[in-house]
Amino acid sequence: MDAILTLVKARLGRLDTSLDEYLTARIQAAIEELATAGIHVTGSSRDNMLVADMVVWQYQNRDKDGGMPEWLRLARRERYLQEGI
């Protein structure tokens, strides 16, 4: 989870630790959301990036209407399809 937190903070341009607890909770929530959808995060670089992308998008769009962007929806779908392999 530390690797994902590092990725999220880099994407958000945050060097401080003031939001670490909040972002860690968001990361855990994203992992649980993916598990509910049938995607089990393995800790691979690709999975870490998917979770980080989800967390950053959710964080930056938490007060906005609208759905998940197409690129993120497709990445999530592709990862779901790999789950059966």
PDB file of N, CA, C and O in Angstrom:
ATOM      1  N   MET A   1       0.820  -1.191   0.000  1.00  0.00           N
ATOM      2  CA  MET A   1       0.000   0.000   0.000  1.00  0.00           C
ATOM      3  C   MET A   1       0.869   1.263   0.000  1.00  0.00           C
ATOM      4  O   MET A   1       0.447   2.305  -0.500  1.00  0.00           O
ATOM      5  N   ASP A   2       2.078   1.170   0.559  1.00  0.00           N
ATOM      6  CA  ASP A   2       2.973   2.326   0.563  1.00  0.00           C
ATOM      7  C   ASP A   2       3.350   2.745  -0.857  1.00  0.00           C
ATOM      8  O   ASP A   2       3.494   3.933  -1.147  1.00  0.00           O
ATOM      9  N   ALA A   3       3.507   1.757  -1.735  1.00  0.00           N
ATOM     10  CA  ALA A   3       3.846   2.071  -3.125  1.00  0.00           C
ATOM     11  C   ALA A   3       2.715   2.847  -3.791  1.00  0.00           C
ATOM     12  O   ALA A   3       2.958   3.787  -4.548  1.00  0.00           O
ATOM     13  N   ILE A   4       1.482   2.448  -3.505  1.00  0.00           N
ATOM     14  CA  ILE A   4       0.331   3.142  -4.088  1.00  0.00           C
ATOM     15  C   ILE A   4       0.226   4.551  -3.519  1.00  0.00           C
ATOM     16  O   ILE A   4      -0.059   5.497  -4.254  1.00  0.00           O
ATOM     17  N   LEU A   5       0.452   4.697  -2.226  1.00  0.00           N
ATOM     18  CA  LEU A   5       0.415   6.025  -1.609  1.00  0.00           C
ATOM     19  C   LEU A   5       1.453   6.937  -2.241  1.00  0.00           C
ATOM     20  O   LEU A   5       1.174   8.109  -2.494  1.00  0.00           O
ATOM     21  N   THR A   6       2.629   6.422  -2.495  1.00  0.00           N
ATOM     22  CA  THR A   6       3.686   7.204  -3.146  1.00  0.00           C
ATOM     23  C   THR A   6       3.246   7.645  -4.541  1.00  0.00           C
ATOM     24  O   THR A   6       3.466   8.792  -4.929  1.00  0.00           O
ATOM     25  N   LEU A   7       2.629   6.740  -5.290  1.00  0.00           N
ATOM     26  CA  LEU A   7       2.139   7.080  -6.630  1.00  0.00           C
ATOM     27  C   LEU A   7       1.050   8.149  -6.570  1.00  0.00           C
ATOM     28  O   LEU A   7       1.059   9.097  -7.355  1.00  0.00           O
ATOM     29  N   VAL A   8       0.120   7.993  -5.641  1.00  0.00           N
ATOM     30  CA  VAL A   8      -0.976   8.957  -5.501  1.00  0.00           C
ATOM     31  C   VAL A   8      -0.423  10.336  -5.164  1.00  0.00           C
ATOM     32  O   VAL A   8      -0.812  11.334  -5.771  1.00  0.00           O
ATOM     33  N   LYS A   9       0.485  10.386  -4.194  1.00  0.00           N
ATOM     34  CA  LYS A   9       1.056  11.670  -3.795  1.00  0.00           C
ATOM     35  C   LYS A   9       1.832  12.310  -4.937  1.00  0.00           C
ATOM     36  O   LYS A   9       1.800  13.529  -5.099  1.00  0.00           O
ATOM     37  N   ALA A  10       2.525  11.507  -5.726  1.00  0.00           N
ATOM     38  CA  ALA A  10       3.262  12.040  -6.875  1.00  0.00           C
ATOM     39  C   ALA A  10       2.297  12.627  -7.903  1.00  0.00           C
ATOM     40  O   ALA A  10       2.531  13.716  -8.427  1.00  0.00           O
ATOM     41  N   ARG A  11       1.220  11.910  -8.189  1.00  0.00           N
ATOM     42  CA  ARG A  11       0.227  12.404  -9.148  1.00  0.00           C
ATOM     43  C   ARG A  11      -0.431  13.690  -8.670  1.00  0.00           C
ATOM     44  O   ARG A  11      -0.767  14.558  -9.476  1.00  0.00           O
ATOM     45  N   LEU A  12      -0.615  13.812  -7.349  1.00  0.00           N
ATOM     46  CA  LEU A  12      -1.253  14.999  -6.787  1.00  0.00           C
ATOM     47  C   LEU A  12      -0.252  16.124  -6.515  1.00  0.00           C
ATOM     48  O   LEU A  12      -0.643  17.239  -6.168  1.00  0.00           O
ATOM     49  N   GLY A  13       1.035  15.826  -6.674  1.00  0.00           N
ATOM     50  CA  GLY A  13       2.059  16.833  -6.411  1.00  0.00           C
ATOM     51  C   GLY A  13       2.205  17.156  -4.931  1.00  0.00           C
ATOM     52  O   GLY A  13       2.552  18.281  -4.571  1.00  0.00           O
ATOM     53  N   ARG A  14       1.943  16.174  -4.069  1.00  0.00           N
ATOM     54  CA  ARG A  14       2.007  16.368  -2.607  1.00  0.00           C
ATOM     55  C   ARG A  14       3.297  15.759  -2.074  1.00  0.00           C
ATOM     56  O   ARG A  14       3.560  14.575  -2.284  1.00  0.00           O
ATOM     57  N   LEU A  15       4.092  16.556  -1.394  1.00  0.00           N
ATOM     58  CA  LEU A  15       5.302  16.052  -0.777  1.00  0.00           C
ATOM     59  C   LEU A  15       5.142  15.890   0.729  1.00  0.00           C
ATOM     60  O   LEU A  15       5.908  15.168   1.367  1.00  0.00           O
ATOM     61  N   ASP A  16       4.146  16.565   1.294  1.00  0.00           N
ATOM     62  CA  ASP A  16       3.931  16.522   2.735  1.00  0.00           C
ATOM     63  C   ASP A  16       3.166  15.262   3.138  1.00  0.00           C
ATOM     64  O   ASP A  16       2.723  14.489   2.288  1.00  0.00           O
ATOM     65  N   THR A  17       3.023  15.073   4.432  1.00  0.00           N
ATOM     66  CA  THR A  17       2.337  13.887   4.941  1.00  0.00           C
ATOM     67  C   THR A  17       0.978  14.217   5.554  1.00  0.00           C
ATOM     68  O   THR A  17       0.360  13.354   6.179  1.00  0.00           O
ATOM     69  N   SER A  18       0.508  15.437   5.387  1.00  0.00           N
ATOM     70  CA  SER A  18      -0.721  15.863   6.055  1.00  0.00           C
ATOM     71  C   SER A  18      -1.958  15.083   5.602  1.00  0.00           C
ATOM     72  O   SER A  18      -2.906  14.948   6.375  1.00  0.00           O
ATOM     73  N   LEU A  19      -1.969  14.575   4.384  1.00  0.00           N
ATOM     74  CA  LEU A  19      -3.125  13.833   3.879  1.00  0.00           C
ATOM     75  C   LEU A  19      -2.902  12.321   3.826  1.00  0.00           C
ATOM     76  O   LEU A  19      -3.739  11.593   3.293  1.00  0.00           O
ATOM     77  N   ASP A  20      -1.799  11.853   4.365  1.00  0.00           N
ATOM     78  CA  ASP A  20      -1.473  10.428   4.252  1.00  0.00           C
ATOM     79  C   ASP A  20      -2.569   9.514   4.800  1.00  0.00           C
ATOM     80  O   ASP A  20      -2.922   8.521   4.164  1.00  0.00           O
ATOM     81  N   GLU A  21      -3.096   9.836   5.949  1.00  0.00           N
ATOM     82  CA  GLU A  21      -4.133   8.991   6.544  1.00  0.00           C
ATOM     83  C   GLU A  21      -5.388   8.981   5.676  1.00  0.00           C
ATOM     84  O   GLU A  21      -5.984   7.928   5.451  1.00  0.00           O
ATOM     85  N   TYR A  22      -5.783  10.147   5.193  1.00  0.00           N
ATOM     86  CA  TYR A  22      -6.954  10.263   4.326  1.00  0.00           C
ATOM     87  C   TYR A  22      -6.741   9.509   3.016  1.00  0.00           C
ATOM     88  O   TYR A  22      -7.607   8.751   2.579  1.00  0.00           O
ATOM     89  N   LEU A  23      -5.587   9.721   2.396  1.00  0.00           N
ATOM     90  CA  LEU A  23      -5.307   9.054   1.121  1.00  0.00           C
ATOM     91  C   LEU A  23      -5.190   7.543   1.300  1.00  0.00           C
ATOM     92  O   LEU A  23      -5.606   6.783   0.426  1.00  0.00           O
ATOM     93  N   THR A  24      -4.630   7.105   2.421  1.00  0.00           N
ATOM     94  CA  THR A  24      -4.544   5.677   2.701  1.00  0.00           C
ATOM     95  C   THR A  24      -5.940   5.067   2.819  1.00  0.00           C
ATOM     96  O   THR A  24      -6.186   3.963   2.333  1.00  0.00           O
ATOM     97  N   ALA A  25      -6.843   5.789   3.464  1.00  0.00           N
ATOM     98  CA  ALA A  25      -8.231   5.307   3.569  1.00  0.00           C
ATOM     99  C   ALA A  25      -8.880   5.242   2.191  1.00  0.00           C
ATOM    100  O   ALA A  25      -9.611   4.297   1.894  1.00  0.00           O
ATOM    101  N   ARG A  26      -8.621   6.235   1.351  1.00  0.00           N
ATOM    102  CA  ARG A  26      -9.153   6.216  -0.018  1.00  0.00           C
ATOM    103  C   ARG A  26      -8.582   5.056  -0.818  1.00  0.00           C
ATOM    104  O   ARG A  26      -9.297   4.426  -1.598  1.00  0.00           O
ATOM    105  N   ILE A  27      -7.301   4.769  -0.630  1.00  0.00           N
ATOM    106  CA  ILE A  27      -6.666   3.643  -1.316  1.00  0.00           C
ATOM    107  C   ILE A  27      -7.329   2.338  -0.893  1.00  0.00           C
ATOM    108  O   ILE A  27      -7.654   1.503  -1.737  1.00  0.00           O
ATOM    109  N   GLN A  28      -7.530   2.161   0.395  1.00  0.00           N
ATOM    110  CA  GLN A  28      -8.173   0.947   0.899  1.00  0.00           C
ATOM    111  C   GLN A  28      -9.591   0.824   0.348  1.00  0.00           C
ATOM    112  O   GLN A  28     -10.027  -0.265  -0.024  1.00  0.00           O
ATOM    113  N   ALA A  29     -10.302   1.941   0.299  1.00  0.00           N
ATOM    114  CA  ALA A  29     -11.667   1.929  -0.242  1.00  0.00           C
ATOM    115  C   ALA A  29     -11.662   1.539  -1.721  1.00  0.00           C
ATOM    116  O   ALA A  29     -12.532   0.790  -2.166  1.00  0.00           O
ATOM    117  N   ALA A  30     -10.691   2.041  -2.482  1.00  0.00           N
ATOM    118  CA  ALA A  30     -10.607   1.707  -3.905  1.00  0.00           C
ATOM    119  C   ALA A  30     -10.299   0.224  -4.094  1.00  0.00           C
ATOM    120  O   ALA A  30     -10.859  -0.417  -4.984  1.00  0.00           O
ATOM    121  N   ILE A  31      -9.413  -0.325  -3.263  1.00  0.00           N
ATOM    122  CA  ILE A  31      -9.084  -1.747  -3.339  1.00  0.00           C
ATOM    123  C   ILE A  31     -10.320  -2.582  -3.030  1.00  0.00           C
ATOM    124  O   ILE A  31     -10.581  -3.585  -3.694  1.00  0.00           O
ATOM    125  N   GLU A  32     -11.078  -2.165  -2.020  1.00  0.00           N
ATOM    126  CA  GLU A  32     -12.308  -2.878  -1.668  1.00  0.00           C
ATOM    127  C   GLU A  32     -13.354  -2.756  -2.777  1.00  0.00           C
ATOM    128  O   GLU A  32     -14.075  -3.713  -3.061  1.00  0.00           O
ATOM    129  N   GLU A  33     -13.435  -1.584  -3.399  1.00  0.00           N
ATOM    130  CA  GLU A  33     -14.375  -1.387  -4.513  1.00  0.00           C
ATOM    131  C   GLU A  33     -14.026  -2.315  -5.666  1.00  0.00           C
ATOM    132  O   GLU A  33     -14.910  -2.921  -6.271  1.00  0.00           O
ATOM    133  N   LEU A  34     -12.741  -2.428  -5.970  1.00  0.00           N
ATOM    134  CA  LEU A  34     -12.310  -3.328  -7.040  1.00  0.00           C
ATOM    135  C   LEU A  34     -12.606  -4.775  -6.682  1.00  0.00           C
ATOM    136  O   LEU A  34     -13.035  -5.549  -7.538  1.00  0.00           O
ATOM    137  N   ALA A  35     -12.383  -5.147  -5.428  1.00  0.00           N
ATOM    138  CA  ALA A  35     -12.666  -6.525  -4.991  1.00  0.00           C
ATOM    139  C   ALA A  35     -14.145  -6.838  -5.132  1.00  0.00           C
ATOM    140  O   ALA A  35     -14.511  -7.944  -5.529  1.00  0.00           O
ATOM    141  N   THR A  36     -14.991  -5.879  -4.813  1.00  0.00           N
ATOM    142  CA  THR A  36     -16.435  -6.057  -4.966  1.00  0.00           C
ATOM    143  C   THR A  36     -16.803  -6.277  -6.423  1.00  0.00           C
ATOM    144  O   THR A  36     -17.759  -6.989  -6.732  1.00  0.00           O
ATOM    145  N   ALA A  37     -16.038  -5.659  -7.317  1.00  0.00           N
ATOM    146  CA  ALA A  37     -16.272  -5.807  -8.751  1.00  0.00           C
ATOM    147  C   ALA A  37     -15.601  -7.056  -9.311  1.00  0.00           C
ATOM    148  O   ALA A  37     -15.683  -7.317 -10.512  1.00  0.00           O
ATOM    149  N   GLY A  38     -14.936  -7.834  -8.450  1.00  0.00           N
ATOM    150  CA  GLY A  38     -14.313  -9.071  -8.913  1.00  0.00           C
ATOM    151  C   GLY A  38     -12.860  -8.931  -9.305  1.00  0.00           C
ATOM    152  O   GLY A  38     -12.299  -9.829  -9.933  1.00  0.00           O
ATOM    153  N   ILE A  39     -12.240  -7.822  -8.946  1.00  0.00           N
ATOM    154  CA  ILE A  39     -10.833  -7.588  -9.279  1.00  0.00           C
ATOM    155  C   ILE A  39     -10.032  -7.656  -7.985  1.00  0.00           C
ATOM    156  O   ILE A  39     -10.257  -6.864  -7.069  1.00  0.00           O
ATOM    157  N   HIS A  40      -9.114  -8.583  -7.911  1.00  0.00           N
ATOM    158  CA  HIS A  40      -8.299  -8.747  -6.714  1.00  0.00           C
ATOM    159  C   HIS A  40      -6.917  -8.159  -6.977  1.00  0.00           C
ATOM    160  O   HIS A  40      -6.154  -8.682  -7.789  1.00  0.00           O
ATOM    161  N   VAL A  41      -6.609  -7.088  -6.294  1.00  0.00           N
ATOM    162  CA  VAL A  41      -5.353  -6.364  -6.469  1.00  0.00           C
ATOM    163  C   VAL A  41      -4.208  -7.230  -5.959  1.00  0.00           C
ATOM    164  O   VAL A  41      -4.225  -7.704  -4.823  1.00  0.00           O
ATOM    165  N   THR A  42      -3.210  -7.427  -6.823  1.00  0.00           N
ATOM    166  CA  THR A  42      -2.114  -8.338  -6.503  1.00  0.00           C
ATOM    167  C   THR A  42      -0.861  -7.630  -6.025  1.00  0.00           C
ATOM    168  O   THR A  42       0.041  -8.279  -5.495  1.00  0.00           O
ATOM    169  N   GLY A  43      -0.781  -6.336  -6.193  1.00  0.00           N
ATOM    170  CA  GLY A  43       0.438  -5.613  -5.833  1.00  0.00           C
ATOM    171  C   GLY A  43       1.379  -5.437  -7.007  1.00  0.00           C
ATOM    172  O   GLY A  43       2.480  -4.911  -6.849  1.00  0.00           O
ATOM    173  N   SER A  44       0.951  -5.877  -8.194  1.00  0.00           N
ATOM    174  CA  SER A  44       1.771  -5.672  -9.388  1.00  0.00           C
ATOM    175  C   SER A  44       1.794  -4.186  -9.725  1.00  0.00           C
ATOM    176  O   SER A  44       0.941  -3.423  -9.272  1.00  0.00           O
ATOM    177  N   SER A  45       2.759  -3.792 -10.507  1.00  0.00           N
ATOM    178  CA  SER A  45       2.864  -2.386 -10.910  1.00  0.00           C
ATOM    179  C   SER A  45       1.597  -1.929 -11.621  1.00  0.00           C
ATOM    180  O   SER A  45       1.116  -0.818 -11.397  1.00  0.00           O
ATOM    181  N   ARG A  46       1.063  -2.786 -12.475  1.00  0.00           N
ATOM    182  CA  ARG A  46      -0.152  -2.433 -13.211  1.00  0.00           C
ATOM    183  C   ARG A  46      -1.336  -2.240 -12.264  1.00  0.00           C
ATOM    184  O   ARG A  46      -2.104  -1.290 -12.415  1.00  0.00           O
ATOM    185  N   ASP A  47      -1.481  -3.128 -11.299  1.00  0.00           N
ATOM    186  CA  ASP A  47      -2.560  -2.993 -10.317  1.00  0.00           C
ATOM    187  C   ASP A  47      -2.363  -1.743  -9.467  1.00  0.00           C
ATOM    188  O   ASP A  47      -3.317  -1.018  -9.189  1.00  0.00           O
ATOM    189  N   ASN A  48      -1.127  -1.496  -9.058  1.00  0.00           N
ATOM    190  CA  ASN A  48      -0.850  -0.301  -8.264  1.00  0.00           C
ATOM    191  C   ASN A  48      -1.226   0.969  -9.020  1.00  0.00           C
ATOM    192  O   ASN A  48      -1.787   1.900  -8.442  1.00  0.00           O
ATOM    193  N   MET A  49      -0.916   1.003 -10.307  1.00  0.00           N
ATOM    194  CA  MET A  49      -1.258   2.184 -11.111  1.00  0.00           C
ATOM    195  C   MET A  49      -2.767   2.321 -11.270  1.00  0.00           C
ATOM    196  O   MET A  49      -3.292   3.434 -11.237  1.00  0.00           O
ATOM    197  N   LEU A  50      -3.465   1.212 -11.440  1.00  0.00           N
ATOM    198  CA  LEU A  50      -4.923   1.254 -11.560  1.00  0.00           C
ATOM    199  C   LEU A  50      -5.535   1.832 -10.285  1.00  0.00           C
ATOM    200  O   LEU A  50      -6.392   2.713 -10.349  1.00  0.00           O
ATOM    201  N   VAL A  51      -5.099   1.340  -9.142  1.00  0.00           N
ATOM    202  CA  VAL A  51      -5.624   1.844  -7.874  1.00  0.00           C
ATOM    203  C   VAL A  51      -5.262   3.320  -7.713  1.00  0.00           C
ATOM    204  O   VAL A  51      -6.112   4.122  -7.324  1.00  0.00           O
ATOM    205  N   ALA A  52      -4.018   3.690  -8.004  1.00  0.00           N
ATOM    206  CA  ALA A  52      -3.597   5.082  -7.881  1.00  0.00           C
ATOM    207  C   ALA A  52      -4.417   5.978  -8.805  1.00  0.00           C
ATOM    208  O   ALA A  52      -4.849   7.056  -8.397  1.00  0.00           O
ATOM    209  N   ASP A  53      -4.631   5.545 -10.036  1.00  0.00           N
ATOM    210  CA  ASP A  53      -5.441   6.331 -10.980  1.00  0.00           C
ATOM    211  C   ASP A  53      -6.865   6.507 -10.463  1.00  0.00           C
ATOM    212  O   ASP A  53      -7.439   7.590 -10.568  1.00  0.00           O
ATOM    213  N   MET A  54      -7.427   5.446  -9.909  1.00  0.00           N
ATOM    214  CA  MET A  54      -8.788   5.543  -9.364  1.00  0.00           C
ATOM    215  C   MET A  54      -8.841   6.524  -8.197  1.00  0.00           C
ATOM    216  O   MET A  54      -9.739   7.362  -8.124  1.00  0.00           O
ATOM    217  N   VAL A  55      -7.882   6.417  -7.292  1.00  0.00           N
ATOM    218  CA  VAL A  55      -7.864   7.274  -6.107  1.00  0.00           C
ATOM    219  C   VAL A  55      -7.693   8.738  -6.509  1.00  0.00           C
ATOM    220  O   VAL A  55      -8.403   9.609  -6.006  1.00  0.00           O
ATOM    221  N   VAL A  56      -6.759   9.007  -7.407  1.00  0.00           N
ATOM    222  CA  VAL A  56      -6.527  10.388  -7.835  1.00  0.00           C
ATOM    223  C   VAL A  56      -7.764  10.939  -8.531  1.00  0.00           C
ATOM    224  O   VAL A  56      -8.156  12.079  -8.280  1.00  0.00           O
ATOM    225  N   TRP A  57      -8.382  10.148  -9.401  1.00  0.00           N
ATOM    226  CA  TRP A  57      -9.590  10.624 -10.082  1.00  0.00           C
ATOM    227  C   TRP A  57     -10.700  10.887  -9.070  1.00  0.00           C
ATOM    228  O   TRP A  57     -11.363  11.922  -9.134  1.00  0.00           O
ATOM    229  N   GLN A  58     -10.907   9.965  -8.143  1.00  0.00           N
ATOM    230  CA  GLN A  58     -11.945  10.156  -7.128  1.00  0.00           C
ATOM    231  C   GLN A  58     -11.660  11.374  -6.263  1.00  0.00           C
ATOM    232  O   GLN A  58     -12.572  12.139  -5.950  1.00  0.00           O
ATOM    233  N   TYR A  59     -10.410  11.561  -5.876  1.00  0.00           N
ATOM    234  CA  TYR A  59     -10.033  12.699  -5.045  1.00  0.00           C
ATOM    235  C   TYR A  59     -10.265  14.015  -5.785  1.00  0.00           C
ATOM    236  O   TYR A  59     -10.832  14.954  -5.227  1.00  0.00           O
ATOM    237  N   GLN A  60      -9.832  14.079  -7.023  1.00  0.00           N
ATOM    238  CA  GLN A  60      -9.942  15.325  -7.785  1.00  0.00           C
ATOM    239  C   GLN A  60     -11.363  15.621  -8.243  1.00  0.00           C
ATOM    240  O   GLN A  60     -11.669  16.763  -8.585  1.00  0.00           O
ATOM    241  N   ASN A  61     -12.236  14.619  -8.259  1.00  0.00           N
ATOM    242  CA  ASN A  61     -13.600  14.801  -8.749  1.00  0.00           C
ATOM    243  C   ASN A  61     -14.649  14.522  -7.682  1.00  0.00           C
ATOM    244  O   ASN A  61     -15.803  14.248  -8.012  1.00  0.00           O
ATOM    245  N   ARG A  62     -14.277  14.585  -6.430  1.00  0.00           N
ATOM    246  CA  ARG A  62     -15.184  14.206  -5.339  1.00  0.00           C
ATOM    247  C   ARG A  62     -16.397  15.117  -5.230  1.00  0.00           C
ATOM    248  O   ARG A  62     -17.423  14.703  -4.691  1.00  0.00           O
ATOM    249  N   ASP A  63     -16.308  16.338  -5.725  1.00  0.00           N
ATOM    250  CA  ASP A  63     -17.427  17.275  -5.639  1.00  0.00           C
ATOM    251  C   ASP A  63     -18.080  17.555  -6.988  1.00  0.00           C
ATOM    252  O   ASP A  63     -18.867  18.492  -7.118  1.00  0.00           O
ATOM    253  N   LYS A  64     -17.754  16.748  -7.984  1.00  0.00           N
ATOM    254  CA  LYS A  64     -18.259  16.975  -9.335  1.00  0.00           C
ATOM    255  C   LYS A  64     -19.224  15.872  -9.748  1.00  0.00           C
ATOM    256  O   LYS A  64     -19.108  14.720  -9.332  1.00  0.00           O
ATOM    257  N   ASP A  65     -20.160  16.261 -10.567  1.00  0.00           N
ATOM    258  CA  ASP A  65     -21.053  15.276 -11.166  1.00  0.00           C
ATOM    259  C   ASP A  65     -20.347  14.623 -12.342  1.00  0.00           C
ATOM    260  O   ASP A  65     -19.368  15.150 -12.870  1.00  0.00           O
ATOM    261  N   GLY A  66     -20.846  13.495 -12.733  1.00  0.00           N
ATOM    262  CA  GLY A  66     -20.284  12.823 -13.898  1.00  0.00           C
ATOM    263  C   GLY A  66     -19.676  11.493 -13.521  1.00  0.00           C
ATOM    264  O   GLY A  66     -19.306  11.255 -12.371  1.00  0.00           O
ATOM    265  N   GLY A  67     -19.583  10.641 -14.510  1.00  0.00           N
ATOM    266  CA  GLY A  67     -19.078   9.300 -14.284  1.00  0.00           C
ATOM    267  C   GLY A  67     -17.584   9.191 -14.461  1.00  0.00           C
ATOM    268  O   GLY A  67     -16.886  10.173 -14.718  1.00  0.00           O
ATOM    269  N   MET A  68     -17.118   7.976 -14.316  1.00  0.00           N
ATOM    270  CA  MET A  68     -15.713   7.651 -14.476  1.00  0.00           C
ATOM    271  C   MET A  68     -15.301   7.934 -15.923  1.00  0.00           C
ATOM    272  O   MET A  68     -16.048   7.615 -16.848  1.00  0.00           O
ATOM    273  N   PRO A  69     -14.128   8.524 -16.128  1.00  0.00           N
ATOM    274  CA  PRO A  69     -13.693   8.789 -17.506  1.00  0.00           C
ATOM    275  C   PRO A  69     -13.490   7.478 -18.277  1.00  0.00           C
ATOM    276  O   PRO A  69     -13.204   6.433 -17.693  1.00  0.00           O
ATOM    277  N   GLU A  70     -13.641   7.559 -19.560  1.00  0.00           N
ATOM    278  CA  GLU A  70     -13.584   6.373 -20.421  1.00  0.00           C
ATOM    279  C   GLU A  70     -12.259   5.621 -20.283  1.00  0.00           C
ATOM    280  O   GLU A  70     -12.257   4.391 -20.217  1.00  0.00           O
ATOM    281  N   TRP A  71     -11.145   6.331 -20.237  1.00  0.00           N
ATOM    282  CA  TRP A  71      -9.837   5.674 -20.145  1.00  0.00           C
ATOM    283  C   TRP A  71      -9.707   4.858 -18.863  1.00  0.00           C
ATOM    284  O   TRP A  71      -9.110   3.782 -18.868  1.00  0.00           O
ATOM    285  N   LEU A  72     -10.267   5.368 -17.762  1.00  0.00           N
ATOM    286  CA  LEU A  72     -10.191   4.659 -16.496  1.00  0.00           C
ATOM    287  C   LEU A  72     -11.187   3.498 -16.467  1.00  0.00           C
ATOM    288  O   LEU A  72     -10.887   2.424 -15.945  1.00  0.00           O
ATOM    289  N   ARG A  73     -12.356   3.722 -17.025  1.00  0.00           N
ATOM    290  CA  ARG A  73     -13.352   2.655 -17.104  1.00  0.00           C
ATOM    291  C   ARG A  73     -12.818   1.488 -17.926  1.00  0.00           C
ATOM    292  O   ARG A  73     -13.007   0.327 -17.561  1.00  0.00           O
ATOM    293  N   LEU A  74     -12.150   1.799 -19.041  1.00  0.00           N
ATOM    294  CA  LEU A  74     -11.583   0.740 -19.888  1.00  0.00           C
ATOM    295  C   LEU A  74     -10.430   0.013 -19.200  1.00  0.00           C
ATOM    296  O   LEU A  74     -10.299  -1.203 -19.339  1.00  0.00           O
ATOM    297  N   ALA A  75      -9.596   0.739 -18.462  1.00  0.00           N
ATOM    298  CA  ALA A  75      -8.495   0.108 -17.734  1.00  0.00           C
ATOM    299  C   ALA A  75      -9.041  -0.845 -16.679  1.00  0.00           C
ATOM    300  O   ALA A  75      -8.514  -1.940 -16.482  1.00  0.00           O
ATOM    301  N   ARG A  76     -10.095  -0.420 -16.010  1.00  0.00           N
ATOM    302  CA  ARG A  76     -10.728  -1.269 -14.995  1.00  0.00           C
ATOM    303  C   ARG A  76     -11.349  -2.505 -15.651  1.00  0.00           C
ATOM    304  O   ARG A  76     -11.246  -3.612 -15.122  1.00  0.00           O
ATOM    305  N   ARG A  77     -11.985  -2.313 -16.786  1.00  0.00           N
ATOM    306  CA  ARG A  77     -12.610  -3.433 -17.497  1.00  0.00           C
ATOM    307  C   ARG A  77     -11.558  -4.430 -17.977  1.00  0.00           C
ATOM    308  O   ARG A  77     -11.734  -5.640 -17.838  1.00  0.00           O
ATOM    309  N   GLU A  78     -10.473  -3.920 -18.537  1.00  0.00           N
ATOM    310  CA  GLU A  78      -9.391  -4.797 -19.004  1.00  0.00           C
ATOM    311  C   GLU A  78      -8.819  -5.609 -17.856  1.00  0.00           C
ATOM    312  O   GLU A  78      -8.523  -6.794 -18.011  1.00  0.00           O
ATOM    313  N   ARG A  79      -8.664  -4.974 -16.711  1.00  0.00           N
ATOM    314  CA  ARG A  79      -8.134  -5.693 -15.549  1.00  0.00           C
ATOM    315  C   ARG A  79      -9.124  -6.744 -15.066  1.00  0.00           C
ATOM    316  O   ARG A  79      -8.728  -7.824 -14.629  1.00  0.00           O
ATOM    317  N   TYR A  80     -10.416  -6.425 -15.147  1.00  0.00           N
ATOM    318  CA  TYR A  80     -11.448  -7.391 -14.775  1.00  0.00           C
ATOM    319  C   TYR A  80     -11.387  -8.614 -15.690  1.00  0.00           C
ATOM    320  O   TYR A  80     -11.497  -9.751 -15.230  1.00  0.00           O
ATOM    321  N   LEU A  81     -11.212  -8.371 -16.975  1.00  0.00           N
ATOM    322  CA  LEU A  81     -11.160  -9.486 -17.933  1.00  0.00           C
ATOM    323  C   LEU A  81      -9.937 -10.363 -17.704  1.00  0.00           C
ATOM    324  O   LEU A  81      -9.973 -11.561 -17.986  1.00  0.00           O
ATOM    325  N   GLN A  82      -8.861  -9.785 -17.199  1.00  0.00           N
ATOM    326  CA  GLN A  82      -7.656 -10.566 -16.903  1.00  0.00           C
ATOM    327  C   GLN A  82      -7.835 -11.447 -15.667  1.00  0.00           C
ATOM    328  O   GLN A  82      -7.111 -12.427 -15.492  1.00  0.00           O
ATOM    329  N   GLU A  83      -8.778 -11.106 -14.830  1.00  0.00           N
ATOM    330  CA  GLU A  83      -8.968 -11.843 -13.573  1.00  0.00           C
ATOM    331  C   GLU A  83      -9.252 -13.319 -13.811  1.00  0.00           C
ATOM    332  O   GLU A  83      -8.855 -14.167 -13.013  1.00  0.00           O
ATOM    333  N   GLY A  84      -9.938 -13.627 -14.906  1.00  0.00           N
ATOM    334  CA  GLY A  84     -10.283 -15.009 -15.183  1.00  0.00           C
ATOM    335  C   GLY A  84      -9.155 -15.822 -15.780  1.00  0.00           C
ATOM    336  O   GLY A  84      -9.253 -17.045 -15.884  1.00  0.00           O
ATOM    337  N   ILE A  85      -8.098 -15.159 -16.166  1.00  0.00           N
ATOM    338  CA  ILE A  85      -6.978 -15.853 -16.835  1.00  0.00           C
ATOM    339  C   ILE A  85      -6.094 -16.542 -15.832  1.00  0.00           C
ATOM    340  O   ILE A  85      -5.107 -17.173 -16.210  1.00  0.00           O
TER     341      ILE A  85
END
